[in-house]
Amino acid sequence: MYDFKGKVALVTGASRKRGFGHATALRFAMEGANVVVNSRYRPPEEFPEEEKAEGWAGLDSVVKEIEEQGVQGLAITADISDREQVQGMVEKAVAEFGRIDFLVANAGTLTRGALLEYKAEDWRRTLAVNLDGVFYCCQAAARHMVERGGGGAIVNISSRAGKMGMINHGAYCASKFGVIGLTQVLAVELAPCKIRVNAVCPGRFPTKIASEVEVWKMAREKGIDMMEAVNIVHADTVPLTPMHRVGYPEELASVIIFLCSDEASFMTGQSINVDGGRLMAH
């Protein structure tokens, strides 16, 4: 549908098999872009059981799938909450491919808990990854785009929790609200350089942050397929969602790809809900 040949995308948080980052990176590759994928280092013994059982190798598996599309892939391990590591990641990507045209700031974390008992270290870690990390990635990538000239596109991953308060999600909500504000400021500041900055706000998806492991375990233990297990695990939100189901990473990837394409050439500063109507119906 889109022609990204000769373009380069950088996608953070891309090592999980059923995550947004993996789905987005693969979609970029399918559209002809070379893709740089990132995650923090995870030793194989710490991989989730379902990924071990399926022979998943994290970023190495993602790069393999990317290259099967006839384009080039590059894996870079870096902790996005560390500014120097982010700068090094961008420099490596540019050294390998000569350019970065698209950034998808996807990496994130979630620790639930009532704010009155919430640990300070969990608060700091959530903000460090979900907000500081997005800022570091946007700043480093945008500086390159400005220096290179020719514009670019950035898509930040916020959340439905970036638009409404959710019980036991205090730090997560604060970080995702912040991502929307950051997106709007960057959109205004970078528009003269032809760099568009938007955000997407996913609702409930069966990813790591929203019970991916529980879904896989239930499907295996009960002998049911993943779709049936998803509906059971997410029974709290499915009836409240007008489309009566959760979303799937490929669906979010489609919106991200659109926002990076010339089809969205007059869109910037937006925070688009991809939630089956859940926020609208709240």
N, C-alpha and C positions, 0 to 999 in steps of 0.2 A: 504493500500500500504506500509506503514511504521510501524515499531514496536517500539513504544516509551513506552512500559509498564515498570513501575518502574522509569521512568524519570519524571522530574519536569520542567515545563516551566513558566517563568514570562513574562507577556505581559503588557506593560504600555499603558495607553490611551485606555482602553477597554470598556468604559461604553456606547458608542453610538451604537444604534441598527444597523445602516448601516455603521459602521466604520471598518477600517482595523483591529483594535484591537479585536473587537468582533468576526469577521470572523476567525482571526488567532487563538484566544483562543479556539473557538469551534472546529476548525480543529485539533489542538493539542489533544483535548479531544477525538475526533473521532479516533485518531491514538494511543490512550491508555495512554497518559501522564496525570498526575495530573497537574492542571493549577492554577497559582496565577494570578489574574487580578487586575489591578490598574487603578485608575483615581483620580483626585482631587475631593474634596467634592462638590456636586451640590445638593442644596435643591430641592425637587420634583417640587416646583412651578416654578423653572427655567428651567425645562425640555422643549425641543421644543414641540410645539403643536402637531406635528404628533406623537411623542413618547407618549405623554399623551393620545392621542386618541386611541393608540394601547395598552395601559396598560403597557408600558415599564417601568421598575423600575431600570434602570441603571445596576450597577454591580450585584445587586441581581438577575436580570433576566439572566445575563450572567452565574453566578454561577449555577443557576437552570438548564440551558441548558447543562452546562458542566457535572453536576452530572447525568443528564438523559442519558449520554453516559456511565455510569457505572464507572466513575473515580471521584476523589475528586477535588473540587474547593475551592478557598479561595479568598475573596475580601479584598483588602487593600487600604484604602483611604490615599493618600499622594500626595503632590505637588512635582513633580520631579525637580522643579527649586530650591528646598531647600535641600541642601546636607544632613542635619541631618535627614530629613524625608525619603530620599532615603535610607540612611543607616538603619534606623529603619524598613523600608519596607523589605529590604533584610534579616535582622535579624529575622523578624516575619516569613517570608517564610521558612527560614532554620529551625527555631524552630518548625514549623508545619510539614514540610515534610522531614527535614534532609538534603536537598540538593537542588541546582538549577543547572540544566543541560543546559537550554536554556534561553537566554534573547532576547526578541524582544522589542527594544526601539522605541516605536511607537508614544507616546504622542507628540503632536505638536500644534502649533497655527499659525495663519496668520492674519495680519492686513495690508491691502493694502493701498497704498498711494504714491504719488510722493515724491522722496527723498528730494526735496528742501523744502517741507512743512511737512515732516515727523516728528512726535513728538518724542522727546528723550525717553519718557517713553514707547512708543510703540516699539521703537528700542530695548531698554533694555529688555523688556518683551519677545519679540520674540527670542532674542539671549539666554535669560535665560532659556526658555523652550526648544527651538529647538536644542540648542548646549550645553549649560551648563548642562541641564537636561540629555541629552544623555551621556555626559561625566560622570556625577555622577552615573548614572545607570550602565554604563559599568565598571567603576572603582570598585564599590561596589560588583557587581556580579562577576567580574573577580577575585577579591581578594578571594572571597569564592571558586571559581572554582580552583584556584591555591592551596589554602590551602587544599581543599578536595582531589585534585589529580584526574586523570582520564579524564581530558579534558572537553570540552564543546563547545557550539556554540553560537555566538551572531549575531543577525541581526539588523542593524540600518536602520530606515526608512529615506531615503533622499528624493529626488524628481527629476523630470526632471529639476526643477528650481535649482537643485544643480549642473547642468552641463551646463546651459546656462542662460544668463541674461534675465529677463522678466520685462517688463515695469510695474511700480507700485508694484513691488515685491522685493524691494531692501533689506530689512531686512530678508525676507524669503529666498531669494537667498543666501545672505551671510551666514545664518545659515545652509542651506542645503549643500552649497559648503563645509562648515566647517565639516559637518558630514562625508562627503566622505574622507576628509583629516584625520580626527580622526580615521575613520575606517581603513585606510591604515596603520597608525602608530600602532594602536592596533594589527592589524594582524601580523605585523612584530615582535612586542614585545612579543606577547602571543603565537606565533607559537611553541616555544620550550616547552610550557606547554600543547600542544595539544588542544589549544583553538582556534577555527577558528572564524574570524570576517569578516562579509560581510555586504554590504548594498544593498538595493533595491531602485530603483528610479521610483516611479509610475508616469504615466502621468495623464490624466484627468479621475477621478473616481467620481461618484455621492455621495461623502461623505460630512460631515459638511464643510470642508474647500473648497469644490468645489460645492456649491449650492444645497446641499441635501434638505434644507428647501424649496427652490424655486421649486424644482422638485415636492415635495409632494404637495405643494399648487396648482401648475398648474394642476396636475393630479386630484385633488379634485374639483377645480373650473370648469375645462373644461369637467369633466367626462370622462377622458381618462386614459389609464393604465400608470403605472410608466415608462415603456420602451419608450412609445411614448413621454411622458413628458421629459424624459432624453434627447432625441434627439433634442427636441425643445430648452430646456434650454442651451444645450451645442452645439448649432448650429455653434458657432464660431470655434470650434476645430474639430468636427466630419469630415468635408470635408477635413481637413488638415492631418487627421490620415489615413495612408494606409489601416487600417482595417475598417475604416468608422464607428466607434462606440467608446463609452467610455468603460472603463474597469469596472469590478465589484469586490468588496472586496474579494470575494472567490477566484478570479483568482490571486490576489496578495498573498493571504494566501497560495496558492499552491506552489508558488515560495519560500516563507519564510520557509515552512515546508521542502521542498527539501533541502534548504541550511542548515537546522539543522540536516538533516539525514545523515546516512553513505554513501548515494549515492553521496554526495558532499564532501567526505572525503579529497579530494586534492584541494579544492577550498577555498581560503582565500584572503582577501584584495580586493575583487571584488565589483563593484558597477553596479548592473544589471538593465538595463532599462526594465520596464514592462509598456509599453506605446503604444502598437499597432503599433509601428514603427514611432511614431510622431517625436522623436528627430532625428532619421535617415533621415527622409524626410524634415527636417527643411531647 
